[in-house]
Amino acid sequence: MNASGTFQTLKELITRLVRLYLESAKLTLAEKMTLLLSAALILIIVLVLGIFALAFFAGAAVEALQLVLEPWLSNLLLGGFFLIIIMLVFLLRKPLIINPIAKFLSRLMFESGNDKH
């Protein structure tokens, strides 16, 4: 085999290797996007259903409190409870929200091929 044939073979092998790496990158990206979008969809579904459940539980709590308190006082008490919950979530946003999201995304983006779920 002459030098030009060797270079041609080497060029074909490198071209094939680059195509395989690009195909692997596309498949990895598709897998990561699938995981990310499915997690986002599950989060949205849980949030919507959680809001409905919270509304029903809040209504039941107001009705139960109205058995022993004035209606305005039971509404005020439950509103104050929700304000305290909002303040706690705001104050603890880093350990409750930011850190888990960052951990999920970093694990998703930087996991090696050997570390499957």
LINURUR-V31640 format. One record per residue. N is the residue number from 1. RES is the residue in three letters. OMEGA is omega as a letter, one per 30 degrees, with the letter a starting at -180 (* if undefined). Layout:
<<N/RES/OMEGA> <N/RES/OMEGA>>
This chain:
<<1/MET/a> <2/ASN/a> <3/ALA/a> <4/SER/l> <5/GLY/l> <6/THR/l> <7/PHE/l> <8/GLN/l> <9/THR/l> <10/LEU/l> <11/LYS/l> <12/GLU/l> <13/LEU/l> <14/ILE/l> <15/THR/l> <16/ARG/l> <17/LEU/l> <18/VAL/l> <19/ARG/l> <20/LEU/l> <21/TYR/l> <22/LEU/l> <23/GLU/l> <24/SER/l> <25/ALA/l> <26/LYS/a> <27/LEU/l> <28/THR/l> <29/LEU/l> <30/ALA/l> <31/GLU/a> <32/LYS/l> <33/MET/l> <34/THR/l> <35/LEU/a> <36/LEU/a> <37/LEU/l> <38/SER/l> <39/ALA/l> <40/ALA/l> <41/LEU/l> <42/ILE/l> <43/LEU/a> <44/ILE/l> <45/ILE/l> <46/VAL/l> <47/LEU/a> <48/VAL/l> <49/LEU/l> <50/GLY/l> <51/ILE/l> <52/PHE/l> <53/ALA/l> <54/LEU/l> <55/ALA/l> <56/PHE/l> <57/PHE/l> <58/ALA/l> <59/GLY/l> <60/ALA/l> <61/ALA/l> <62/VAL/l> <63/GLU/a> <64/ALA/l> <65/LEU/l> <66/GLN/l> <67/LEU/a> <68/VAL/a> <69/LEU/l> <70/GLU/a> <71/PRO/a> <72/TRP/a> <73/LEU/l> <74/SER/l> <75/ASN/l> <76/LEU/l> <77/LEU/l> <78/LEU/l> <79/GLY/l> <80/GLY/l> <81/PHE/l> <82/PHE/l> <83/LEU/l> <84/ILE/l> <85/ILE/l> <86/ILE/l> <87/MET/l> <88/LEU/l> <89/VAL/l> <90/PHE/a> <91/LEU/a> <92/LEU/a> <93/ARG/a> <94/LYS/l> <95/PRO/a> <96/LEU/a> <97/ILE/a> <98/ILE/a> <99/ASN/l> <100/PRO/l> <101/ILE/l> <102/ALA/l> <103/LYS/l> <104/PHE/a> <105/LEU/a> <106/SER/l> <107/ARG/a> <108/LEU/a> <109/MET/a> <110/PHE/l> <111/GLU/l> <112/SER/a> <113/GLY/a> <114/ASN/a> <115/ASP/l> <116/LYS/a> <117/HIS/*>>
